[in-house]
């Protein structure tokens, strides 16, 4: 049996950061099913199968969140969440560079999503790595 000092991220109790991040990912994934039109608007035209990719990314976000919420799979969930966040990044870039998608949002507002994505990746990493390895 491992003492508390030697436990990894997958064995430690749920941290508040992991709980909030996991719930955030689940909610973000569910949003793909509740409001698919939002995601259709930001899909780059050069990607195929827009509807299928929106559903797939929603499933992946929910799965990543559930994995993060489960202590035994938290570390894998964090890595999966990072992969998902990187996978949806082209849609965020497309939203930033195509002013016709959200003409009512100022340019700076559309570009603000890109560093937010980086912050989400850092958050996923920090809350899912074993103590002492999160920096």
C-alpha positions as CSV (number, residue, x, y, z in Angstrom):
1,X,0.0,0.0,0.0
2,X,1.3,3.4,-0.9
3,X,1.4,6.2,1.6
4,X,0.0,9.6,0.6
5,X,3.4,11.0,-0.3
6,X,4.0,8.3,-3.0
7,X,0.6,8.3,-4.5
8,X,0.3,9.4,-8.2
9,X,-2.4,11.6,-9.8
10,X,-4.4,8.5,-10.5
11,X,-4.5,7.4,-6.9
12,X,-5.0,10.7,-5.0
13,X,-8.5,12.0,-4.1
14,X,-10.2,14.2,-6.6
15,X,-8.7,17.6,-6.5
16,X,-10.9,20.7,-6.8
17,X,-9.1,21.7,-10.0
18,X,-9.6,18.3,-11.6
19,X,-13.2,18.3,-10.6
20,X,-13.9,21.7,-12.2
21,X,-11.9,20.9,-15.3
22,X,-13.6,17.5,-15.7
23,X,-17.0,19.1,-15.4
24,X,-16.0,21.8,-17.8
25,X,-15.0,19.2,-20.4
26,X,-18.2,17.3,-19.9
27,X,-20.3,20.5,-20.3
28,X,-18.3,21.6,-23.4
29,X,-18.9,18.2,-24.9
30,X,-22.6,18.2,-24.2
31,X,-22.8,21.6,-25.8
32,X,-21.9,20.0,-29.2
33,X,-25.2,18.1,-29.0
34,X,-27.3,20.9,-27.5
35,X,-26.1,23.6,-29.9
36,X,-24.5,22.0,-33.0
37,X,-25.2,25.1,-35.1
38,X,-22.6,27.1,-33.2
39,X,-20.0,24.5,-34.0
40,X,-21.2,24.2,-37.7
41,X,-20.5,28.0,-38.0
42,X,-16.9,27.7,-36.9
43,X,-16.0,24.6,-38.9
44,X,-13.2,25.3,-41.4
45,X,-14.6,24.6,-44.9
46,X,-11.6,22.4,-45.8
47,X,-12.5,19.8,-43.2
48,X,-14.8,17.1,-44.3
49,X,-17.9,15.6,-42.5
50,X,-18.8,18.7,-40.4
51,X,-21.7,17.2,-38.6
52,X,-19.9,13.9,-37.8
53,X,-16.8,15.8,-36.6
54,X,-18.9,18.0,-34.3
55,X,-20.5,14.9,-32.8
56,X,-17.2,13.1,-32.5
57,X,-15.5,16.1,-30.8
58,X,-18.5,16.3,-28.4
59,X,-18.1,12.6,-27.5
60,X,-14.4,13.0,-27.1
61,X,-14.8,16.1,-24.8
62,X,-17.3,14.2,-22.6
63,X,-15.1,11.2,-22.5
64,X,-12.0,13.3,-21.6
65,X,-14.0,14.9,-18.8
66,X,-15.2,11.6,-17.4
67,X,-11.7,10.2,-17.5
68,X,-10.4,13.3,-15.6
69,X,-13.2,12.9,-13.0
70,X,-12.2,9.3,-12.4
71,X,-9.1,9.1,-10.2
72,X,-7.8,5.9,-11.8
73,X,-7.9,7.4,-15.3
74,X,-7.2,11.1,-14.4
75,X,-3.7,11.2,-16.0
76,X,-4.8,9.5,-19.2
77,X,-7.9,11.8,-19.2
78,X,-5.7,14.8,-19.0
79,X,-3.5,13.7,-21.9
80,X,-6.7,12.9,-23.9
81,X,-8.2,16.3,-23.1
82,X,-5.0,18.0,-24.3
83,X,-5.2,16.0,-27.6
84,X,-8.9,16.9,-28.0
85,X,-8.1,20.6,-27.3
86,X,-5.4,20.5,-29.9
87,X,-7.8,18.7,-32.3
88,X,-10.4,21.4,-32.2
89,X,-7.9,24.2,-32.4
90,X,-8.3,24.6,-36.2
91,X,-11.9,25.6,-35.7
92,X,-10.9,28.3,-33.2
93,X,-8.3,29.6,-35.7
94,X,-10.9,29.6,-38.5
95,X,-13.3,31.5,-36.2
96,X,-10.5,34.1,-35.6
97,X,-9.5,34.6,-39.2
98,X,-12.9,34.6,-40.9
99,X,-14.8,37.7,-39.9
100,X,-18.0,36.5,-41.6
101,X,-18.5,33.8,-38.9
102,X,-19.2,36.3,-36.0
103,X,-19.3,39.7,-37.6
104,X,-20.9,41.1,-34.4
105,X,-17.8,40.1,-32.3
106,X,-14.8,42.4,-32.6
107,X,-11.6,41.0,-34.1
108,X,-9.8,41.0,-30.7
109,X,-12.7,39.0,-29.2
110,X,-12.4,36.3,-31.9
111,X,-8.6,36.1,-31.4
112,X,-9.0,35.9,-27.6
113,X,-10.2,32.3,-28.0
114,X,-6.7,31.2,-29.1
115,X,-4.7,31.9,-25.9
116,X,-7.7,30.6,-24.0
117,X,-7.2,27.3,-25.6
118,X,-3.5,27.3,-24.5
119,X,-4.7,28.1,-20.9
120,X,-7.1,25.1,-21.0
121,X,-4.2,22.9,-22.1
122,X,-2.1,24.1,-19.2
123,X,-5.0,23.6,-16.8
124,X,-5.5,20.0,-18.1
125,X,-1.8,19.2,-17.6
126,X,-1.6,20.8,-14.1
127,X,-4.6,19.1,-12.6
128,X,-3.9,15.6,-14.0
129,X,-0.2,15.1,-13.4
130,X,1.2,13.5,-10.2
131,X,2.3,15.9,-7.5
132,X,5.8,17.3,-8.1
133,X,5.5,16.8,-11.9
134,X,2.9,19.4,-12.8
135,X,5.4,22.2,-13.6
